[in-house]
Amino acid sequence: SWRGIFWHRNHTGNIFAFFNMLFLLRFIFDSPSLLRKIFFGGAYVISAFWVFKSNSATGVIVFLVLNIATVLGYLWLKWRDDLLPWHYYVFVGTNILALGILLTNLEFFFGILGRSANMTGRTPLWLDLLENVWSRRPWLGYGYGALWMQADFREVIGARLGWERFFPHFADNGFLDILLNLGGLGLLLFLGVFLSLGWQSIKNLRSLHRWIDLLPLMIFIYLFFANLAYSFFLEFEQMLWLIMVSMIFALSAKKSEIVIHKE
């Protein structure tokens, strides 16, 4: 129980993966002060320790994705002026190939993390929710908090999946929970805001080329992957809403400052 800083191991693993990314950014890009390097390097190691000790496969995957993305961001900022179009084509092609290898060998890769290819029962849960719940109210959903707060609903879903001891408390996917709560229209509205954050963060980084401008893109990547196998958007964690909205306002403010400066 000493691992339980948050109520669930996946919660702990995901949140500490986010902290770990922040410490890595500060360690790589911050001032060359040795004391600061030691502090952020130590914080990076401690937060990584918490991710792995949480025993959360989701947290470990998010940790790996964020670390790889941070290193790639650092390399891009360092060598962006020397990169040619074919470098980007090779990068995209390599990622498509890696994704194909991953999707065709899920059992092997999840086995490394001690999990099954159905993501510890998530894929059957998602299919059941789509076929038997969302399909009844596809456009407007059931209303915020109208489903998972009902013990009877959780028991019915658990019994239908053959889960005798543990019933689900949410869909274990942030996007799917929005779909259930607010329907297809709600998800489309949300994706409009969410994807605009990703697009603006890329444009901001390409135009300003500062390490701090890598942060909004990293937050976008974190929000996407953290919500693939957990529900941070509508269930249990309001901090990520605050972070997302803050990033959107920060990017809008920078755009406004640039326009004012040009005038």
URQUI-V162813 format. One record per residue. N is the residue number from 0. SS is DSSP state (alpha for helix, beta for strand, coil for the rest). Layout:
BEGIN
N/SS ; N/SS
END
This chain:
BEGIN
0/coil ; 1/coil ; 2/coil ; 3/coil ; 4/coil ; 5/coil ; 6/coil ; 7/coil ; 8/alpha ; 9/alpha ; 10/alpha ; 11/alpha ; 12/alpha ; 13/alpha ; 14/alpha ; 15/alpha ; 16/alpha ; 17/alpha ; 18/alpha ; 19/alpha ; 20/alpha ; 21/alpha ; 22/alpha ; 23/alpha ; 24/alpha ; 25/alpha ; 26/alpha ; 27/alpha ; 28/alpha ; 29/coil ; 30/coil ; 31/coil ; 32/coil ; 33/alpha ; 34/alpha ; 35/alpha ; 36/alpha ; 37/alpha ; 38/alpha ; 39/alpha ; 40/alpha ; 41/alpha ; 42/alpha ; 43/alpha ; 44/alpha ; 45/alpha ; 46/alpha ; 47/alpha ; 48/alpha ; 49/alpha ; 50/alpha ; 51/alpha ; 52/alpha ; 53/coil ; 54/coil ; 55/coil ; 56/alpha ; 57/alpha ; 58/alpha ; 59/alpha ; 60/alpha ; 61/alpha ; 62/alpha ; 63/alpha ; 64/alpha ; 65/alpha ; 66/alpha ; 67/alpha ; 68/alpha ; 69/alpha ; 70/alpha ; 71/alpha ; 72/alpha ; 73/alpha ; 74/alpha ; 75/alpha ; 76/alpha ; 77/alpha ; 78/alpha ; 79/alpha ; 80/alpha ; 81/alpha ; 82/coil ; 83/coil ; 84/alpha ; 85/alpha ; 86/alpha ; 87/alpha ; 88/alpha ; 89/alpha ; 90/alpha ; 91/alpha ; 92/alpha ; 93/alpha ; 94/alpha ; 95/alpha ; 96/alpha ; 97/alpha ; 98/alpha ; 99/alpha ; 100/alpha ; 101/alpha ; 102/alpha ; 103/coil ; 104/coil ; 105/alpha ; 106/alpha ; 107/alpha ; 108/alpha ; 109/alpha ; 110/alpha ; 111/alpha ; 112/coil ; 113/coil ; 114/coil ; 115/coil ; 116/coil ; 117/coil ; 118/coil ; 119/coil ; 120/coil ; 121/alpha ; 122/alpha ; 123/alpha ; 124/alpha ; 125/alpha ; 126/alpha ; 127/alpha ; 128/alpha ; 129/alpha ; 130/alpha ; 131/alpha ; 132/coil ; 133/alpha ; 134/alpha ; 135/alpha ; 136/coil ; 137/coil ; 138/coil ; 139/coil ; 140/coil ; 141/coil ; 142/coil ; 143/coil ; 144/coil ; 145/coil ; 146/coil ; 147/coil ; 148/coil ; 149/coil ; 150/alpha ; 151/alpha ; 152/alpha ; 153/alpha ; 154/alpha ; 155/alpha ; 156/alpha ; 157/alpha ; 158/alpha ; 159/alpha ; 160/alpha ; 161/coil ; 162/coil ; 163/coil ; 164/coil ; 165/coil ; 166/coil ; 167/coil ; 168/coil ; 169/coil ; 170/coil ; 171/coil ; 172/coil ; 173/alpha ; 174/alpha ; 175/alpha ; 176/alpha ; 177/alpha ; 178/alpha ; 179/alpha ; 180/alpha ; 181/alpha ; 182/alpha ; 183/alpha ; 184/alpha ; 185/alpha ; 186/alpha ; 187/alpha ; 188/alpha ; 189/alpha ; 190/alpha ; 191/alpha ; 192/alpha ; 193/alpha ; 194/alpha ; 195/alpha ; 196/alpha ; 197/alpha ; 198/alpha ; 199/alpha ; 200/alpha ; 201/alpha ; 202/alpha ; 203/alpha ; 204/alpha ; 205/alpha ; 206/alpha ; 207/alpha ; 208/coil ; 209/coil ; 210/alpha ; 211/alpha ; 212/alpha ; 213/alpha ; 214/alpha ; 215/alpha ; 216/alpha ; 217/alpha ; 218/alpha ; 219/alpha ; 220/alpha ; 221/alpha ; 222/alpha ; 223/alpha ; 224/alpha ; 225/alpha ; 226/coil ; 227/coil ; 228/coil ; 229/coil ; 230/coil ; 231/coil ; 232/coil ; 233/coil ; 234/coil ; 235/coil ; 236/coil ; 237/coil ; 238/alpha ; 239/alpha ; 240/alpha ; 241/alpha ; 242/alpha ; 243/alpha ; 244/alpha ; 245/alpha ; 246/alpha ; 247/alpha ; 248/alpha ; 249/alpha ; 250/alpha ; 251/alpha ; 252/alpha ; 253/alpha ; 254/alpha ; 255/alpha ; 256/alpha ; 257/alpha ; 258/alpha ; 259/alpha ; 260/alpha ; 261/alpha ; 262/coil
END
